[in-house]
Amino acid sequence: MTDKIKVKNNINAKNKPLLSANLKANEYEIHLKRIKNQTNT
């Protein structure tokens, strides 16, 4: 039981940097879209 939890935590720890990188990429895309919208109007 505890071994399974440890494995799950390891997977989560490995995926966290990827998740934060994806969030930053999404925020950046939204930011770029806002800039485009501002220049269009």
N, C-alpha and C positions, 0 to 999 in steps of 0.2 A: 504493500500500500504506500509506504513512504517513498519507496524507490520510484513509483509512478509519479508521485507529486514532484519529486526532484527533477525527473525528466521533463515534466511539463513546465516547471519553472525555468529550466535551462533553455527550452524552446522559446519561451516568452522572452527571456533575456536576450537571446540571439535576434529575435524579431523586432525588438523595441527600436533599435537604430533604424531599421528599415521603415517601420511605421512612422517615426518622426520625420524621416527624410521624405516620405510620401506626403505627409501633412504639409511640410514646408513647400514642396513642389506645387501642391494644390493651392496653397495660399499665394504663391508667386504667380500662378496662372490667373487666379482671380484678380490679383493686383494688376497684371498686364491688361486684362479685359477692362478693368476700370479706367486705366489710362487711355485705352483705345476709345472707350465710350466718351470720355471727356474731350478728346481731340475731335471726335466726329460731330459733337454738338456745338 
